[in-house]
Amino acid sequence: MSDVDTGLRNEEGIAAVIGVLRQRFGDQVQTGETLRAQHAHTTTYIAGQLPDAVIFPNSTDEIKTIVRACADHRVPVIPFGTGSSLEGHVNAPLGGISIDMARLDKVLEVNAEDLDCTVEPGVTREQLNTHLRDTGLFFPIDPGANASIGGMTATRASGTNAVRYGTMRENVMAVTAVTAAGEEIRTARRARKSSAGYDLTRLFVGSEGTLGVLTSVTLKLQGIPQAISGGVCPFPSVEAACNAVIMTIQMGIPVARIELLDALQMKACNAYSNLSNPESPSLFLEFHGTEAGVAEQASLFAEIAAECGGGEFLWTTNPERRTELWKARHNAYWASLQLRPGAKGLSTDVCVPISRLAECVVETQEDIAASGLIAPIVGHAGDGNFHVLVLIDTDIPAEVAAAEAFVGRLNTRALAMDGTCTGEHGIGQGKRRYLPLEMGEGVSVMRQIKQALDPMNIMNPGKIFSFND
């Protein structure tokens, strides 16, 4: 049994491994409190739990050496990308070594003819697309934050483009990873399909650092669209907006993005981004294709919106105007915080079958009102996925309790509709209690896999599920 299972810090092992790593890596190992606090950073209300040291490897071989040292002393290993995760994934509940992947930031290979590339885990989404710009290709997964590819893979991220291009699950072709034994494995080749054994790639996509440290990721790429149109459309109610989403998807219109913002979120975005859109439930949309195709798609959506009681769909192909709209959407988190200055945000998400989206969002709004909470809603509506940011004063226990009770009801509501407790945030620490409700005995199978690959439970312990329960 490891120290993580007993709930005890391995003080002796931590001291020993820091000594070993300092001797081997020198200034690549840092123990200053400020830096350690940054590596327990979380953009939600979950309290930070600091690692004992942060190390900056330059290569896969160095990662193997680090992991082997930690395994020898039974010390936790916490992989770190950019720290933009929302469920406490990078916290170190029993201390340990945070492996910051920032220096592993090379685009290793671009195979333009095959529409794929291989990158180191520290490469960020924006960095990759800047590198690809002259090839006529792009990587479409856009979670909003400029997250690292390794972190996006580990949390099975998605974002605004997922309705057309899928999530990281559909776009990661292979990974290499250093396991708890300090050995590097490769999960697949670059072939577009394979029937060769277990799908190890899917196993590591979404594993949240609990099975190994990713050292490279092979990704599918897409051609940059010839034309892009986008715009915003107001609706009289969230239900009307959701019904428009459902009709759009069911009619097979190849929408690239279709985002729902409730009235409170629109108010926040207008104020924060200096916009003047109607402060009512709204959909932000984007269409990709030929010039004629995007115009036709926008026209078809306008007809659907009108049928659902929506207002005028104002769309444009002007890049500056589209950028302005999507920047406002991506800044929704920061805009929401201004609704209650000084408050912290409890960010949560669920996902339901698209036919239940309107019902789930309306019931959630009623729950928010009954609870007296301030909690704007924004969602990747084309996937049935939406987010709620509950603004709370964390110094008032009653507010924290009310928010957590609301999140519990939200997750229960989504599961009752055959949905999931997280569409894209991952489990981490924040959603651990809901995973057994969703997966049942499936959690015991996950635990068996974890025990087989990481018997000492050194890989990002305390995340997803308890090791022994």
PLY file of the C-alpha trace (Angstrom):
ply
format ascii 1.0
element vertex 469
property float x
property float y
property float z
element edge 468
property int vertex1
property int vertex2
end_header
0.00 0.00 0.00
1.40 3.42 -0.94
1.46 6.47 1.30
-1.16 8.06 -0.91
-3.62 5.33 0.04
-3.01 5.91 3.76
-3.43 9.67 3.38
0.10 10.31 4.69
2.85 12.36 3.09
6.02 10.43 2.44
8.27 13.04 4.02
11.41 10.92 3.95
10.90 9.89 0.33
10.13 13.46 -0.78
13.30 14.80 0.84
15.36 12.00 -0.68
14.02 12.40 -4.22
14.51 16.18 -4.20
18.12 15.56 -3.23
18.57 13.02 -6.02
16.96 15.29 -8.63
18.96 18.34 -7.55
22.18 16.37 -7.84
21.24 15.21 -11.33
19.44 18.30 -12.71
20.70 21.28 -10.70
18.71 24.48 -11.30
16.08 22.61 -13.31
14.66 21.72 -9.87
12.96 24.61 -8.07
11.44 24.63 -4.57
10.47 28.28 -4.09
7.00 28.67 -2.62
5.78 31.17 -5.21
6.65 28.88 -8.11
5.20 25.85 -6.33
1.98 27.79 -5.72
1.76 28.59 -9.44
1.97 24.86 -10.13
-0.97 24.17 -7.87
-2.85 26.87 -9.74
-6.51 26.25 -10.44
-8.89 28.63 -12.19
-11.81 27.60 -10.05
-12.50 27.79 -6.33
-10.77 24.51 -5.41
-7.95 25.30 -2.97
-4.38 24.90 -4.23
-2.29 22.03 -2.84
1.38 22.68 -3.53
3.95 20.18 -4.83
7.25 20.02 -2.96
9.33 20.81 -6.03
8.90 21.74 -9.68
11.22 20.34 -12.33
11.61 21.44 -15.95
12.77 18.51 -18.12
14.28 19.07 -21.56
13.74 15.61 -23.03
11.94 12.30 -22.74
15.07 10.73 -21.29
15.04 13.26 -18.49
11.38 12.49 -17.78
12.23 8.80 -17.55
14.98 9.58 -15.05
12.63 11.76 -12.98
9.86 9.17 -12.89
12.26 6.37 -11.97
13.62 8.42 -9.07
10.10 9.14 -7.85
9.17 5.45 -8.19
12.25 4.42 -6.19
11.16 6.66 -3.33
7.38 6.28 -3.77
6.86 9.99 -4.38
3.91 11.42 -6.37
4.42 12.72 -9.92
2.11 15.49 -11.14
2.38 16.42 -14.86
1.81 20.14 -15.54
0.91 21.84 -18.83
-0.30 25.43 -18.58
-2.45 25.14 -15.45
-5.72 26.03 -17.18
-7.66 22.97 -15.99
-10.75 23.49 -13.87
-11.13 20.50 -11.55
-7.93 20.54 -9.48
-6.02 18.24 -11.84
-2.61 19.75 -11.03
-3.00 19.85 -7.26
-0.62 17.77 -5.13
-2.75 16.55 -2.18
0.21 14.69 -0.65
3.00 16.73 -2.16
5.44 15.34 -4.69
7.17 16.50 -7.86
5.44 18.68 -10.47
6.85 18.00 -13.94
6.44 21.20 -15.95
6.39 20.38 -19.67
7.00 23.96 -20.88
10.44 23.16 -22.38
9.09 20.24 -24.40
7.54 22.62 -26.89
8.71 21.44 -30.29
6.57 20.56 -33.30
8.35 17.33 -34.17
6.79 16.51 -37.53
4.14 17.82 -39.90
2.88 15.43 -42.57
0.86 17.79 -44.70
-0.05 15.15 -47.28
-1.47 12.90 -44.54
-3.08 15.77 -42.60
-1.34 14.92 -39.33
1.45 16.14 -37.08
3.38 15.05 -34.02
4.19 17.51 -31.22
5.78 17.52 -27.81
3.30 17.91 -24.94
4.27 21.48 -24.04
3.25 22.86 -27.45
0.19 25.08 -27.00
-2.84 25.16 -29.25
-2.08 28.67 -30.53
1.60 27.86 -31.04
0.70 24.84 -33.16
-1.70 26.76 -35.38
0.85 29.54 -35.87
3.36 26.89 -36.97
0.82 25.35 -39.36
-0.42 28.58 -40.90
1.68 28.42 -44.09
0.72 24.79 -44.75
-2.97 25.57 -45.27
-3.81 23.31 -42.33
-4.99 23.90 -38.77
-5.74 22.02 -35.58
-9.42 22.66 -34.80
-9.85 21.80 -31.12
-10.38 25.08 -29.28
-11.14 24.94 -25.53
-10.79 28.71 -25.25
-7.67 28.82 -23.11
-4.31 28.57 -24.83
-3.84 25.14 -23.28
-0.98 22.75 -23.99
-1.59 19.84 -26.32
-0.46 17.45 -23.58
-2.95 18.89 -21.12
-5.74 18.89 -23.69
-5.02 15.23 -24.42
-4.86 14.31 -20.75
-8.24 15.90 -20.01
-9.90 14.86 -23.31
-10.63 18.51 -24.01
-12.96 19.81 -26.69
-14.47 23.30 -27.00
-16.34 25.44 -29.46
-15.44 23.55 -32.68
-16.31 20.09 -31.38
-19.74 19.96 -33.00
-18.03 19.73 -36.41
-14.51 18.45 -35.73
-14.98 16.33 -32.63
-13.02 16.33 -29.38
-9.47 15.30 -28.50
-10.80 11.73 -28.43
-11.42 11.84 -32.18
-8.34 13.89 -33.06
-5.49 12.17 -31.21
-4.05 9.38 -33.36
-1.28 8.21 -31.03
0.74 9.19 -27.99
4.01 8.24 -26.41
4.11 8.21 -22.61
6.45 7.41 -19.76
4.75 4.96 -17.43
5.13 4.64 -13.67
7.96 2.14 -14.31
9.93 4.86 -16.08
9.61 3.25 -19.52
8.34 4.98 -22.64
5.58 3.31 -24.64
3.95 4.14 -27.97
0.23 3.53 -28.32
-0.24 3.51 -32.12
1.17 4.38 -35.56
0.03 7.08 -37.98
-2.35 4.90 -39.97
-5.87 6.30 -40.01
-7.32 3.03 -38.76
-6.10 -0.13 -37.07
-7.49 -3.32 -35.56
-4.23 -4.14 -33.74
-5.07 -5.07 -30.18
-6.36 -2.86 -27.38
-6.90 0.83 -28.15
-4.19 2.17 -25.85
-4.43 5.64 -27.35
-7.99 6.07 -26.11
-6.86 4.78 -22.71
-4.36 7.62 -22.31
-6.65 10.29 -23.80
-8.55 11.50 -20.75
-6.38 9.68 -18.20
-5.52 13.01 -16.49
-1.92 12.04 -15.83
-2.90 9.04 -13.69
-1.38 6.42 -16.02
1.77 8.13 -17.24
3.45 11.31 -18.45
2.74 12.13 -22.09
5.90 12.80 -24.12
4.44 13.28 -27.61
1.05 13.47 -29.27
0.15 12.71 -32.90
-2.83 14.73 -34.09
-5.21 14.87 -37.03
-5.23 18.17 -38.91
-7.83 19.90 -41.08
-7.64 22.13 -44.12
-8.25 25.82 -43.42
-11.74 26.57 -44.79
-12.01 28.63 -47.97
-14.64 30.79 -46.33
-15.99 31.32 -42.81
-19.17 33.09 -41.78
-20.34 33.78 -38.28
-22.80 35.78 -36.27
-25.10 36.07 -33.30
-28.85 35.58 -32.96
-31.04 36.56 -29.96
-33.96 34.47 -28.69
-36.85 35.15 -26.32
-35.88 32.25 -24.05
-33.23 29.64 -23.47
-35.73 27.00 -24.50
-36.31 28.69 -27.86
-32.55 28.92 -28.46
-32.06 25.25 -27.57
-34.88 24.23 -29.88
-33.14 26.11 -32.71
-29.94 24.19 -31.94
-31.75 20.86 -32.04
-33.40 21.67 -35.38
-30.09 22.83 -36.85
-28.33 19.60 -35.90
-31.20 17.36 -36.90
-31.42 19.02 -40.34
-27.77 18.19 -40.92
-26.54 21.75 -41.36
-22.74 21.41 -41.00
-22.35 24.13 -38.39
-18.78 24.50 -37.11
-19.67 26.25 -33.85
-22.99 26.87 -32.16
-22.68 28.38 -28.70
-25.44 29.20 -26.22
-25.23 32.19 -23.87
-28.04 32.93 -21.45
-29.23 36.48 -20.80
-26.97 37.00 -17.78
-23.93 35.79 -19.71
-24.77 38.12 -22.61
-25.00 41.02 -20.18
-21.59 40.16 -18.79
-20.01 39.77 -22.23
-21.43 43.07 -23.46
-19.96 44.90 -20.48
-16.59 43.14 -20.53
-16.03 43.15 -24.30
-17.75 46.46 -25.08
-20.47 44.93 -27.25
-24.06 46.02 -27.76
-25.88 42.76 -28.45
-29.41 42.25 -27.03
-29.17 41.04 -23.44
-31.29 37.98 -24.05
-30.48 34.29 -24.57
-28.39 34.12 -27.73
-26.58 31.75 -30.05
-23.14 32.45 -31.49
-22.60 30.51 -34.72
-19.88 29.87 -37.26
-19.99 28.06 -40.60
-17.00 26.70 -42.58
-16.87 25.88 -46.29
-17.02 27.63 -49.63
-18.31 31.19 -49.98
-21.59 29.92 -51.43
-21.80 27.16 -48.83
-21.41 29.35 -45.76
-23.92 31.84 -47.14
-26.44 29.05 -47.70
-25.87 27.62 -44.23
-26.34 31.02 -42.62
-29.56 31.54 -44.58
-30.92 28.14 -43.53
-30.16 28.85 -39.89
-31.89 32.23 -40.13
-35.06 30.42 -41.25
-34.81 28.00 -38.31
-34.24 30.87 -35.87
-37.31 32.68 -37.14
-39.40 29.53 -36.80
-38.24 29.24 -33.15
-39.10 32.86 -32.38
-35.58 34.20 -32.66
-34.61 37.70 -33.74
-32.54 38.72 -36.73
-29.46 36.58 -37.35
-26.70 39.09 -38.00
-23.85 37.28 -39.71
-20.69 38.30 -41.49
-17.67 36.91 -43.29
-15.55 39.86 -42.11
-12.61 38.37 -40.16
-12.29 41.30 -37.73
-15.96 41.21 -36.79
-15.91 37.43 -36.35
-12.78 37.67 -34.21
-14.48 40.27 -32.03
-17.46 37.99 -31.46
-15.42 34.89 -30.63
-13.03 36.80 -28.42
-16.07 37.87 -26.41
-17.23 34.27 -26.22
-13.81 33.02 -25.11
-13.65 35.74 -22.47
-16.97 34.66 -20.98
-15.30 33.28 -17.83
-13.53 36.55 -17.06
-16.59 38.56 -18.03
-18.71 36.55 -15.60
-16.40 37.29 -12.69
-17.18 40.99 -13.15
-20.83 40.30 -12.29
-19.71 39.97 -8.68
-16.30 41.60 -8.14
-14.22 39.79 -5.55
-16.13 36.55 -5.88
-14.56 33.30 -7.05
-16.06 31.07 -9.68
-17.11 27.48 -9.19
-17.00 26.34 -12.80
-18.82 23.15 -13.69
-20.12 21.44 -16.81
-22.44 18.63 -17.80
-23.48 17.13 -21.12
-26.79 15.53 -22.11
-28.25 14.06 -25.30
-29.11 17.01 -27.49
-32.83 16.18 -27.39
-32.76 16.83 -23.62
-30.67 20.02 -23.75
-33.50 22.53 -23.52
-35.12 20.64 -20.65
-31.85 20.38 -18.72
-30.90 24.05 -19.17
-34.36 25.34 -18.22
-34.50 23.16 -15.08
-31.00 24.35 -14.20
-32.01 27.99 -14.55
-34.99 27.37 -12.28
-32.68 25.72 -9.75
-30.31 28.72 -9.86
-33.16 31.14 -9.25
-34.58 29.07 -6.39
-31.13 28.85 -4.79
-30.54 32.60 -4.93
-27.26 32.11 -6.79
-25.55 34.23 -9.43
-24.60 31.72 -12.09
-24.46 32.52 -15.83
-24.73 29.69 -18.34
-22.74 29.21 -21.53
-22.64 26.08 -23.59
-21.36 24.17 -26.59
-24.98 23.63 -27.49
-24.39 21.54 -30.59
-22.96 18.80 -28.37
-25.53 19.10 -25.57
-22.71 20.39 -23.34
-23.10 23.47 -21.14
-21.17 25.22 -18.38
-22.36 27.02 -15.27
-20.13 29.45 -13.37
-21.41 29.87 -9.82
-20.06 33.08 -8.27
-19.44 32.68 -4.55
-17.68 34.30 -1.62
-15.50 31.42 -0.45
-15.19 33.03 2.99
-18.90 32.42 3.61
-19.40 28.68 4.30
-23.13 28.87 3.60
-22.49 30.16 0.08
-19.97 27.42 -0.63
-22.40 24.81 0.69
-25.24 26.19 -1.43
-23.07 26.19 -4.54
-21.84 22.65 -3.97
-25.39 21.46 -3.35
-26.44 23.07 -6.62
-23.59 21.36 -8.50
-24.69 18.05 -6.99
-28.23 18.55 -8.24
-26.95 19.62 -11.67
-24.90 16.46 -12.03
-27.75 14.28 -10.81
-30.08 15.99 -13.27
-27.74 15.35 -16.19
-27.24 11.71 -15.24
-31.01 11.21 -14.95
-31.22 12.37 -18.58
-28.61 9.76 -19.61
-25.93 12.43 -19.74
-22.54 12.79 -18.12
-21.21 14.71 -15.12
-18.54 16.30 -17.31
-18.54 16.97 -21.02
-14.99 18.32 -21.14
-13.65 19.51 -17.76
-12.63 16.03 -16.65
-12.97 14.51 -13.18
-9.84 15.63 -11.33
-10.68 16.30 -7.70
-13.84 18.34 -8.20
-16.05 15.66 -9.76
-14.73 12.50 -8.11
-17.89 11.94 -6.11
-20.04 11.86 -9.25
-18.06 9.36 -11.31
-19.40 6.25 -9.47
-22.95 7.54 -10.01
-22.27 7.70 -13.74
-20.08 4.66 -14.32
-21.12 2.25 -11.54
-18.96 -0.87 -11.63
-17.04 0.65 -14.52
-15.02 2.55 -11.92
-13.73 -0.73 -10.51
-12.44 -1.63 -13.99
-10.69 1.76 -14.20
-9.17 1.08 -10.79
-7.85 -2.30 -11.96
-6.20 -0.66 -14.97
-4.63 1.96 -12.71
-3.34 -0.71 -10.32
-1.84 -2.69 -13.19
0.00 0.27 -14.72
0.79 2.20 -11.54
0.79 -0.23 -8.60
2.39 2.28 -6.19
-0.10 5.01 -7.18
2.53 7.65 -7.83
0.98 9.06 -11.01
-1.13 12.12 -10.15
-2.72 10.43 -7.13
-6.02 11.61 -5.70
-7.55 12.29 -9.10
-10.52 10.60 -10.87
-11.15 7.98 -8.13
-9.76 6.57 -4.90
-7.12 3.92 -5.49
-8.48 1.24 -3.17
-12.13 1.98 -2.32
0 1
1 2
2 3
3 4
4 5
5 6
6 7
7 8
8 9
9 10
10 11
11 12
12 13
13 14
14 15
15 16
16 17
17 18
18 19
19 20
20 21
21 22
22 23
23 24
24 25
25 26
26 27
27 28
28 29
29 30
30 31
31 32
32 33
33 34
34 35
35 36
36 37
37 38
38 39
39 40
40 41
41 42
42 43
43 44
44 45
45 46
46 47
47 48
48 49
49 50
50 51
51 52
52 53
53 54
54 55
55 56
56 57
57 58
58 59
59 60
60 61
61 62
62 63
63 64
64 65
65 66
66 67
67 68
68 69
69 70
70 71
71 72
72 73
73 74
74 75
75 76
76 77
77 78
78 79
79 80
80 81
81 82
82 83
83 84
84 85
85 86
86 87
87 88
88 89
89 90
90 91
91 92
92 93
93 94
94 95
95 96
96 97
97 98
98 99
99 100
100 101
101 102
102 103
103 104
104 105
105 106
106 107
107 108
108 109
109 110
110 111
111 112
112 113
113 114
114 115
115 116
116 117
117 118
118 119
119 120
120 121
121 122
122 123
123 124
124 125
125 126
126 127
127 128
128 129
129 130
130 131
131 132
132 133
133 134
134 135
135 136
136 137
137 138
138 139
139 140
140 141
141 142
142 143
143 144
144 145
145 146
146 147
147 148
148 149
149 150
150 151
151 152
152 153
153 154
154 155
155 156
156 157
157 158
158 159
159 160
160 161
161 162
162 163
163 164
164 165
165 166
166 167
167 168
168 169
169 170
170 171
171 172
172 173
173 174
174 175
175 176
176 177
177 178
178 179
179 180
180 181
181 182
182 183
183 184
184 185
185 186
186 187
187 188
188 189
189 190
190 191
191 192
192 193
193 194
194 195
195 196
196 197
197 198
198 199
199 200
200 201
201 202
202 203
203 204
204 205
205 206
206 207
207 208
208 209
209 210
210 211
211 212
212 213
213 214
214 215
215 216
216 217
217 218
218 219
219 220
220 221
221 222
222 223
223 224
224 225
225 226
226 227
227 228
228 229
229 230
230 231
231 232
232 233
233 234
234 235
235 236
236 237
237 238
238 239
239 240
240 241
241 242
242 243
243 244
244 245
245 246
246 247
247 248
248 249
249 250
250 251
251 252
252 253
253 254
254 255
255 256
256 257
257 258
258 259
259 260
260 261
261 262
262 263
263 264
264 265
265 266
266 267
267 268
268 269
269 270
270 271
271 272
272 273
273 274
274 275
275 276
276 277
277 278
278 279
279 280
280 281
281 282
282 283
283 284
284 285
285 286
286 287
287 288
288 289
289 290
290 291
291 292
292 293
293 294
294 295
295 296
296 297
297 298
298 299
299 300
300 301
301 302
302 303
303 304
304 305
305 306
306 307
307 308
308 309
309 310
310 311
311 312
312 313
313 314
314 315
315 316
316 317
317 318
318 319
319 320
320 321
321 322
322 323
323 324
324 325
325 326
326 327
327 328
328 329
329 330
330 331
331 332
332 333
333 334
334 335
335 336
336 337
337 338
338 339
339 340
340 341
341 342
342 343
343 344
344 345
345 346
346 347
347 348
348 349
349 350
350 351
351 352
352 353
353 354
354 355
355 356
356 357
357 358
358 359
359 360
360 361
361 362
362 363
363 364
364 365
365 366
366 367
367 368
368 369
369 370
370 371
371 372
372 373
373 374
374 375
375 376
376 377
377 378
378 379
379 380
380 381
381 382
382 383
383 384
384 385
385 386
386 387
387 388
388 389
389 390
390 391
391 392
392 393
393 394
394 395
395 396
396 397
397 398
398 399
399 400
400 401
401 402
402 403
403 404
404 405
405 406
406 407
407 408
408 409
409 410
410 411
411 412
412 413
413 414
414 415
415 416
416 417
417 418
418 419
419 420
420 421
421 422
422 423
423 424
424 425
425 426
426 427
427 428
428 429
429 430
430 431
431 432
432 433
433 434
434 435
435 436
436 437
437 438
438 439
439 440
440 441
441 442
442 443
443 444
444 445
445 446
446 447
447 448
448 449
449 450
450 451
451 452
452 453
453 454
454 455
455 456
456 457
457 458
458 459
459 460
460 461
461 462
462 463
463 464
464 465
465 466
466 467
467 468
